[in-house]
Amino acid sequence: MSNELAVKALNQYRRRDIFPYLALRYYLESSVGRQNRWVKEVCTRLATHNESFGYLRMYHFKDISEGDFIHRDIYVPAPSEALAEVALINELSKHEVFIPKPYVYSYRLSSEKEKSGVFKPYFDGFRERHKSISDSCWKTENGLVLYTDIKKFYPSITSADAVSAWKEACQKSELNKNYERLGLRILQNHMKVSEQDGTGKGLLTGPTFSHLIANLLLDRIDQEMNEVSNGNYWRYVDDVVFVGTAEQVSSWRERLEVKFNELNLVLHDGDKDFQVSCEEWLEGEFDFDNSIGNDWVSLISDVKRFLLANPSKKDALQQIFQKNNIRIPIVDYSDAVKDSNYLQKFQNWVRKYKWATKSVKSITLNGLLAQAKKCEESFSARLADLLTVDYSSSPYTEKRMTPKLRYLSGRLLYLSSREYLGEMGEILKNRPDMYLIAKTMEAVSSRDFTHVLSMGVNATHSAAQLVRAEGGEPVRIDSDIDLSPVTEQSLAVLVINGIQHNYKATNTELIQLVSSIGMKDLMKSKNSFIREFACLHGLSEPRHQEFLNSSFDRDEELAMDVLNQLQRSSHC
């Protein structure tokens, strides 16, 4: 039984939001619903022909301005449409016209058999772009690097432009007409929701399909600007970079602005639009080539290998981690290892690599603890060094600093004591680009969730996963905090994670859904996401924590929800 599409969908949407992931887990409880054939034939047909559609509108923290939180509207599809999306994009990966050009480094399509998601890992493209810009800087005498980006990229894309880009690409390919109709139906759904909510011009932020459409829409401009600049053009989602002389980069930016304006897209100005000399830029040439992350990668890989090889020792590992302030989520792989396909693959791996058995046996509880402590010591020392740097000297210095600060502080959330997190949160919260992680640190340290609750579901779930990993201690919420759509969703996130709190009871549809209250009525909800989720859930007790604590498949990634949200905090 092949389930690659189901695992792709789980991994893809877990990185976006906890609600679509959980809804998918209930959907995939059916042994039929998890099969590739079902997803390709049934889910795609339902998504194409079902007149009833719906998305859950989530509020994610984006920024803070003059003390007020700014939220990004994130729309997540119901499970059947999410699976249909994955089947569609998986099919598109077989056709060259849908594959981003080499100078576009975001949302590159993964291969059919890759289970990590429908797109290749975000950091791979980010690092490749950095290397390519470095090469260009060395070749450009007295050159400049110009950064610019698009304001409100996805919400600014009109439905007409999205449909036109989709139809044009389909005409250039031999894509099955059923898949073409599915894409048109999804875009039609986006348009109706955008008009209804007034949140954009036709393309929703959140659904996986939106990323592909955005790349298709800019494909012609990407090609033209790459040709005009002689290969000195790079795009990563809404972020564009040029390398050339002062006259060249200024001319290219003007030309790009004209092209974008034709699509009603507007470039930022001010501090998000800046230049730096190639000489200064090359000071950061090797920012992503050092071994800073090797120990972390080894730790997470070894944790998963240990749990796969020793599922009965899950509780022992969890206990030793909890005693040492380590919040790495410990997942139950016992059902995954019972699967005959996994057992066969594991046996083949052991036969192929003679060192495999010895390698797995060498991973011990104390060894994993030692690895985690080594990471914590290394990362905290590196972070302390970074915080001595004067990042105000230039916009580029700050731009270089941010990924490093996020990388180190994000991982220290899983490794450090509550006291350390409280101290570091106080330091980092004064940096706007670090506010999300600083407030997460404060919440985990103090168990006061008042701020993260108002920041949105991404902030609340990031903190809740960490508290749950420590044993799920109750949290505090200021009773004076206003009850709004944002806080209502955040309270639902706490229910999902099994985190108790002191705030007054609420009775919204979402709270009822996650609390398994009034499920019969919710099965008739006007919101299709809630209705489908309720039908999949049924009248039984909630199984949210059971799903969060267990793996659907051995190829489901060990979810680090804080790190996933940090990757998406600055782009669509």
N, C-alpha and C positions, 0 to 999 in steps of 0.2 A: 504494500500500500504506500503510494507516494504522497508525501505531505509537504513538499518544498514550498508551495505557495502559502500554505497556512503559517509555516514558520517565518517566511519572509514578512508576512503581514504583521505577525506578533512583534518581531524585532523592529520593523519600521515604525509602527504606531506606538510602541513602548517609548521610543525616543521622542515622540511628540507630546503625548498626554496619557495619564493613567486611565481615563474613562474609556477610550476606544480599546485600549489593551484589555481591560477587564471584560468589556462586552464581548470581545473576540474570544476570550477564554471560555465564557459560557457557551458561545456558539460552537466552539470546537470540541465541546464535550461529546458531541455526536460523532461516532466513528465514521459516519458517512460524510458529514459536513467538513471534515478535515482533509478529505481526499482531493487531489488535484483535479480529478475528473469532475467532481461536484462543483468546485470553484470555477473551473473553466466553462462548464456547460450550464449549470443552474444559477449560480450567483450572477454571472454576466447577463443571463437572460432576464432575471428578475430586476436587476439594476437598469436594464435597457427599457423594459416594458412597464414596470411598476409606476403608476401615476402618483402613488403616495411615497414621498421621499422626505428626508429631514436630516438636519445636522444639529448637533449640540453646540451651542455657542459658548465657548469658554473664555474666561478673562485671564490672560497671562500678564505678569509684570513685565513692563518694557523699560520704564525709566522713572525718574523722580524729578519734578520741576517745582521749585518754590514750595517744597514741602508736600506737594500733591503727587500721588501715584498716577502714572500714565500706563494704561493697559493696552495690550494688543488683542484684538478680537481673533480668536482661533476657532475655526469650525471643524468639528470632527464628524465623519460619517458613521452611520450605523454599520454593524459588522458585515452585513451582506454586501453593501456598497464598497466597504474597505477591501474586502476580499476580491470583488470584481475589479477594483482599481489595480490591485496587485497583479491579477491575471492579465489585465490590459497592458500594463507597463512591462510585464515579463515578456509579452508577445512583441511589444515595440522594440525591445532590446535586440531582436533578430533583424531589424531593418535599419540600414545605415542612416537614412534621412532623420531618424529620431535620436541619433547619438550625437551629443554635443561635440563641437569642434575641439581640437587639441588646445586651443587658447581659452577655452571656457572650462573652468576648474571645479564647478559646483554641480551637484546632482547628475553625476555621470552614472549611466545605467550599469548595473551589475549583470553578470552572466546568468543564464537561465538556472544553473545549478547552485549558485551561491545563495546561502540561506540567511545571510546577515541583514538582508533587506533588498529593496529594489534598486537602491543606489549604493555606490561604492562609499566606503568610509569618508566622512567629511574631511578629516585631517590629511588624508593622502593627497587630495587635490590642493589643499592649502599649502602643504609642504612642496609639492611639485611646482606650484606657481612661484613660490619664494625662490626656488632654485633657478627657474627660468628668468626671473627678474634679475637675479644676481649675474647670470651669464650676460644679459644685455647691458647691465651697468659697466661691466669690465670692457665691453666693446665700444662704449659711447664716451668719447672724449668731451670733457666739460659738460657732461650730461646732467639732466634733472629727472627725478621720479615724481610724477604727478598722480595724486590720489583724488578721486571724486566718487560720489555714489548717488543713487537714485532715491528721491524722497518717496516714502510710502509705495514701494514698488508694486507689490501684488494688488493692493486696493485701487491703484491707479490704472490698472489694465482693464479696458472695456470689454464687455462681452462680445461685441462685434469683432474686435481685433483678435480675441482669443479664438473664436470660432473660425475666423479667416485663416489664422496660422495653422490650426488643426486640419482644416480641409485641404489647405495647400500641401501640407506634409503628407497627408493620406494619398493625395493624387500622385505624388512622386514615388510612392511605395506600392507594394503589392499586398497591402494590409487587407485582411479579410473584412468584408463590408459590415459584418456583425460587430467587429471591434470598432470600426469607424462610427457606427451608430451609437455604440456604448459611450464613446468619447463625447459625441454631440449631446447625448442625454445628460451626462455629468455636467457639461458646461451649461446646459439649459437649467439644470438644478441650481447651479451656482448663481446664475443670473436672477432667478426668481427669489432666492434667499437674499441676495445683495439688495434687490429692489425693496423687498419686504422690510429688511432691517436698516437700510440706509447706511451700510457699512463699507461700501465700495462701489465700483463701476461694473462689476460683473464676474470677477475672479476671486474666489474665497482664499484666504490664508488659512492653512491647516491641512486640507486634503493633499494627499501625495501627488495626485494628478496635476495640481496647480504648478508644481515645480517644473514638470515636463513642458507644460504649456508656456511658461515664462521663458524657458530656454528656446523653444521653437519661435516665439514671437520676436526675440532679439537675434535670431540666427543670421538674418540678412545683414543687420547692422554690424554684428560681430565680424562677419566675413569682410565687409567693406572697410571697417576700421583696422582690421588686421592687415589688409592689403595696403591701405593708405599709409600706415605707420611702419611698413616693412617688417611686420612681425613683432612690433614693440607695443602690443596691446594685450591686456589680460583682463578677464572678467571673472569675478567670483560672486555669484548671485547678483546683488545690486552694487557691488564694489568694483570700480574700474581703475586700472593703473596704466599709465603711459610712461615710456622711457625715451628721452630724446633731448635735443637742445631746447633752450627756453622758448625759442620761436616755434619749434616743432610741436612741443606739448601744448602750447597755448592754442595753436592752430587746430590741432587734433581735437582738443576739448571743445572748441567752438563748433567744429563740424559734428562732433558727437551730440552736442546739445541740440543742434538743429534736427538731427535724425530722431532723437528721443522726443523732442517736442511734437513731431509729426504723429507720435503715438500717445500724446498727452502725458508723457513722462517728463519729470522735472529733476534736474541735477541739484544737489545740495550746494550751498556756498558756505562761507564762514569757515569754522575750524574743521569741518569734515571734508573740506576741499583745500588741500595744501600741497606744497612742493618741497622736495628735499634734494640736495645734491647727490649724485651717484656716489661720490666719495663718502658722504655721511651715511648713505643707505648701506653701503658695503660694510660698515661697522657691525651690522647685524647679519652679515652673510651666513654665518653658521649658527644662527639662533635656533634652528630646528634640526641641526645635525648632531648635537651632542647626545650623550648617553643618559640624560636626565630622567628619561622615562623607562629605561630598561628594567630597573629593579621593580617598578610598579607593574609593568607588563608581566614579568616573571611571577610576581606575587599572585596576581589575579588568575593567571593561567594555572598556577599550581593549586590554588584554592579549588578551581573547577575540576582539575584532574583528581585531586584528593577526594572530592565529593562524588565524582563519577565512579572511582575505584572503591570507595569506602562509604557508601550511602548510610550505613548503620552508625557511622561516627559523626553524623551531622550535628547532633545535640552536643557532643563533646567539644567539637570545634567552636560551636556557637558560645558555649559557656566560657571557654578559655579566651575567646575574643572579647566577650562582654566584660570579663574581669579586668581586661587590660585596655579599656576604652577604644576598642576597635569595632567600627560599625559597618564593616563589609557585610553585605547581605549574604546569609547562608541559606542556600536553596536546596530543597529536597529533590534529588535526582533518582530516587528509588524507582518510580514508575518508568522513567526514561531508560534506565539500565535493564529493565525487564523486557523491553522491546527486543524482538529477535533480530531486527536490522542492526540495532546498536551492538548487540552481543557479537554478531558476525563481523561487523566493522572493527570492533575492539580486538577480536581474535586475529583478524587479518593484520592489524597494526602490529600486534605483538610478534607475529610470525615474520613480518617484513623487516622490522627493526629489532635486532637482538637486544639492544640496550633498553627497549621500551619497558619491560617488566621491572628491571632494576631501577629505571628512572621513576616509575610510579611508586615503587616500594620505598624509595628514598625520601618521599614527601611525608613528613610526620607532623603531628600537632605542634610540638615544640619548634620544629623547623619553620612552620608557617608563622608562628608567633615571632620568631627571630627575624624572619624576612620583613614582617610588618613593622617591627620596631626599627629595623635598619632604614626602611623607607621613611618613617616618621622623623628620625634623626637627620637624615640627609635633606629631606624637603624643608624642614623647619629651619635648618641652617642656611639653605639657599634662599628661602623667603626672607630671612632676616637681612641677608646681604642685599637683596633686591630693594628692600625698603629704605636703604641708605642712599639710593640713587635719586638725584634731583630730576624728576621726570618733567618738570615744568620748563626745562631748558629749550625744548622744541616739541612740536606736535609728533614728530617721528619718534622721538625718545619715548613719549607716552604710548604711542602705538606699538612700539617694540616691547614695552614693559607689560602691557595688558595681558597678552596670551600667557606669558610666564607666570605672572601673578595668579591668573585664573587656574593655570595648570597645578601649581603648587598648593594654593589655598584650597582648591576643590578637593584634592586628594587628602589633604590634612584633615578635612572634615570627617573622613573615614578612619583616621589614625590617631588623632590627638585627644588629650584630656579636655573635659568641659571647661576647666579653668583657662587653658591655653586658648581655646576657641573664643571665650569671652573677651580675653585681652586682645586677640587678633581682630575680632569683629569691631572693636572700638577704633582700632587703627585704620582698618580698611574702609569703614563706612564713609569716610570723608572723600573717597575717590568715587566719582559717579559711576565709572565702569565696573566697580567692584561692589556696588551697593547690594545686589541680590545675594551674593555669597556672604557678605558681611552680616546681613540681617539673618541669614540662615545660621551662621555661626552663633549669633546672639541667641536665637531661638533654641538651638540645641543646648547651649550652655546654661541658659536661665530657665528653660522650659516655659518661657512666656511667649505665646504664639500670637499676641495681639497684632504686631506689625506684619508678620508673614501672612496672617489671615486676610488682611486688607490688601496685601500686594497681589494676591491671586493664587490660582490653583498650582501653578508651577512652583512658586515659592513655598507654599504650604506643604505640597507633597514632598519636595526635596527635604524639608526639615522633618516631616513625619516619617519618612523612610528611615532616617538616621535614628530617630527616637525609638521607632519600632525595633530596629536592630539591637538597641540597648536593652530591650525588654518591655517597651511600651508604657513607660511611666506616664501618669496623667499630666496634662499641660494646663497652663493658666491662660485665660483670655479676659481682658478688661471688659467688665459688664457694660460699660458706657459706649462701647464700640457700636457704630450704626450697623443695622442689618440691611445689607444691600445685595444685589445679585452676585457681587464679587465674594462677599463674606459667606453668603449662602452656599456657594460652590465650594469654598474652602472648608466649611464645616462638613460638607459631604465627603471631602477628601479625608478628613479625620476619621469619619465613620468607616470608610473603606480600609483604613490602616489600623482600625481597632484602637485608636487613641482616645482615651477619656478626657473630658474637659469640663469646666465649670460654667460654660455659657448656657443661656436659656435655650430651651427646646424650640425648634423651628419645624414647620410642617409644609415645606415646599415639595413639589413633585420629585425633585432630585434627592432630597433628604429621605422622602418616603421610599424611593427606589433603592437606595443603598442600604436602608434600614429594613427592607422587606415588609413594608406597611402598606396596606391597601393595594396589593399587587393586581387584584382583579380589575380595579378601576384604571390602574396605570396601563394595563394591557389595551385600553381604549384611549390612551392619551392622544392629544392632537399632535404632540411632538413625536415624530416617527422614530427618533433615536431612543427616547424613553420607552415608547410602545414596544419596539423590537427587543430592547434590553429586558423589559419586564416579561415578555413572552418567553424569552430564552431562560430567564431566571426561574420562572415558575413560582409556585406557592411555598416552596421549601425554605429552610433557613439560609441566610446568606453564606456564600463560600468565598468571600473576597480574600480574607487572609490566607485561606488554604491555597488559592491560586497564586497569591503573591509570594508565598513561601515555598512553592513547588515549581518544577520545570515541566512545561508541556512536551519538550523534546530536548535531546542532548545538544542540539545545535541552537537552542534558544540562548541568547547571550545573557551573561550575568549582569543584571541591570543596575547601573550606577546612575540613578535618576538625577542627582545633583549635577553630574558631569554632562548628562544629556541636555539639561536645561541651559547650562552655561554655553554650550556650543550654539544654541539657538537664540541666545539672549540679544544678539546684536544683528540678526538678519532674519529673513522670512522663514 
